Amino acid sequence: MSNGISKSERGGNSAYLQMGAWYDQKTGHIHLTIPGTGWFHTTVTDDPKSVRGNPNLYAKLARALKEAGVPGPDFDATEAVSE
């Protein structure tokens, strides 16, 4: 994974993305980046009216940040489960 993106060893349609994630308390956004790409950086918010809004993904990312022991937003535990 020289640039943080690779095809699954099992083949098929899966790709693995080695990502960084962090929470910006000032904006309330969770940032996602793939270091080494120079082009992959995006944000997610819990506001469903926002173009970057995805409450389900936001809750899952917030849970992942919490489990990693880094700062993150409060989240709805019912949103942060597998579907």
C-alpha positions as CSV (number, residue, x, y, z in Angstrom):
1,M,0.0,0.0,0.0
2,S,2.4,2.7,-1.1
3,N,-0.4,5.3,-1.3
4,G,-2.8,3.8,1.3
5,I,-5.0,2.1,-1.3
6,S,-4.9,-1.6,-2.3
7,K,-7.0,-4.3,-3.9
8,S,-8.1,-7.0,-1.5
9,E,-5.8,-10.0,-1.4
10,R,-8.9,-12.2,-2.0
11,G,-9.6,-10.4,-5.3
12,G,-13.2,-9.5,-6.1
13,N,-14.5,-6.0,-5.9
14,S,-13.0,-4.9,-2.6
15,A,-10.4,-2.3,-2.0
16,Y,-8.7,-1.5,1.3
17,L,-8.2,2.2,2.2
18,Q,-5.7,3.0,5.0
19,M,-7.3,6.1,6.4
20,G,-6.8,8.7,9.0
21,A,-9.7,10.2,10.8
22,W,-10.0,13.1,13.3
23,Y,-12.7,15.3,14.8
24,D,-12.7,19.1,14.5
25,Q,-14.6,20.3,17.6
26,K,-14.9,23.8,16.2
27,T,-16.8,22.8,13.0
28,G,-18.3,19.5,14.3
29,H,-17.0,17.7,11.3
30,I,-15.1,14.4,11.2
31,H,-12.3,14.5,8.7
32,L,-11.2,11.5,6.6
33,T,-7.9,11.3,4.7
34,I,-5.7,8.8,3.0
35,P,-2.2,10.0,3.6
36,G,0.1,9.8,0.6
37,T,-2.6,10.3,-2.0
38,G,-2.5,14.1,-2.1
39,W,-6.2,14.1,-3.1
40,F,-8.3,12.2,-0.6
41,H,-9.5,14.4,2.2
42,T,-13.2,14.8,3.0
43,T,-15.5,15.6,5.9
44,V,-18.6,14.1,7.4
45,T,-21.2,15.8,9.5
46,D,-24.3,14.5,11.4
47,D,-26.5,17.2,9.8
48,P,-28.8,15.3,7.3
49,K,-29.5,18.6,5.5
50,S,-25.8,19.2,4.7
51,V,-24.2,18.0,1.4
52,R,-21.7,16.3,3.7
53,G,-24.4,15.0,6.1
54,N,-24.6,11.3,6.9
55,P,-25.8,10.7,10.5
56,N,-25.2,7.0,10.3
57,L,-21.7,7.2,9.0
58,Y,-20.9,10.0,11.4
59,A,-22.0,8.0,14.4
60,K,-19.9,5.0,13.3
61,L,-16.9,7.2,12.8
62,A,-17.5,8.9,16.2
63,R,-17.6,5.4,17.8
64,A,-14.4,4.4,16.0
65,L,-12.6,7.5,17.3
66,K,-13.9,6.8,20.8
67,E,-12.7,3.2,20.6
68,A,-9.3,4.4,19.4
69,G,-9.1,6.6,22.5
70,V,-8.9,9.9,20.7
71,P,-11.2,13.0,20.8
72,G,-14.5,12.6,19.1
73,P,-18.1,13.9,19.2
74,D,-20.9,12.5,21.2
75,F,-22.9,10.0,19.1
76,D,-26.2,8.2,18.9
77,A,-25.3,4.6,19.9
78,T,-28.3,3.3,17.9
79,E,-26.8,4.8,14.8
80,A,-23.4,3.4,15.5
81,V,-24.3,-0.3,15.0
82,S,-24.0,-2.5,12.0
83,E,-26.9,-2.6,9.6
